[in-house]
């Protein structure tokens, strides 16, 4: 049995399911970053700011 074929999705439905899940995950992550990162309460903003610096992501 080919090992690559065993790992890859075998149907279009499985591929669409993975694509849909990746899209939802990207949407949730984007909403989290933008809502918390650009929020007005300083506690939330500072927490997001510190998280960006902990991942070595430039933000200013």
C-alpha positions as CSV (number, residue, x, y, z in Angstrom):
1,X,0.0,0.0,0.0
2,X,1.2,3.4,-0.8
3,X,1.8,5.5,2.4
4,X,1.1,8.8,0.7
5,X,-2.3,7.6,-0.6
6,X,-3.2,6.5,2.9
7,X,-2.6,10.0,4.4
8,X,-4.2,12.1,1.7
9,X,-8.0,12.6,1.6
10,X,-9.5,10.1,-0.8
11,X,-12.7,11.9,-1.6
12,X,-13.7,15.4,-2.6
13,X,-16.0,15.5,0.5
14,X,-13.0,14.9,2.8
15,X,-11.0,17.7,1.1
16,X,-14.0,20.1,1.3
17,X,-14.3,19.3,5.0
18,X,-10.7,20.1,5.7
19,X,-10.9,23.3,3.6
20,X,-14.0,24.4,5.5
21,X,-12.4,23.7,8.9
22,X,-9.3,25.6,7.9
23,X,-11.4,28.6,6.8
24,X,-13.4,28.7,10.0
25,X,-10.2,28.5,12.0
26,X,-8.6,31.3,10.0
27,X,-11.8,33.4,10.5
28,X,-11.9,32.8,14.3
29,X,-8.2,33.6,14.6
30,X,-8.5,36.8,12.6
31,X,-11.5,38.0,14.6
32,X,-9.7,37.2,17.8
33,X,-6.6,39.2,16.7
34,X,-8.4,42.2,15.4
35,X,-11.1,42.5,18.1
36,X,-8.6,42.1,21.0
37,X,-5.7,43.8,19.3
38,X,-7.6,46.9,18.4
39,X,-9.9,47.1,21.4
40,X,-10.2,50.2,23.5
41,X,-9.9,48.7,27.0
42,X,-6.2,48.9,27.7
43,X,-6.1,45.6,29.6
44,X,-7.2,43.7,26.5
45,X,-5.0,45.7,24.2
46,X,-1.9,45.3,26.4
47,X,-2.5,41.6,26.6
48,X,-2.6,41.3,22.8
49,X,0.4,43.6,22.6
50,X,2.5,41.5,25.0
51,X,1.4,38.3,23.1
52,X,2.7,39.8,19.8
53,X,6.0,40.6,21.4
54,X,6.3,37.1,22.9
55,X,6.0,35.6,19.4
56,X,8.6,38.1,18.1
57,X,6.1,39.8,15.9
58,X,6.7,43.4,15.2
59,X,3.7,45.6,15.9
60,X,5.2,49.1,15.9
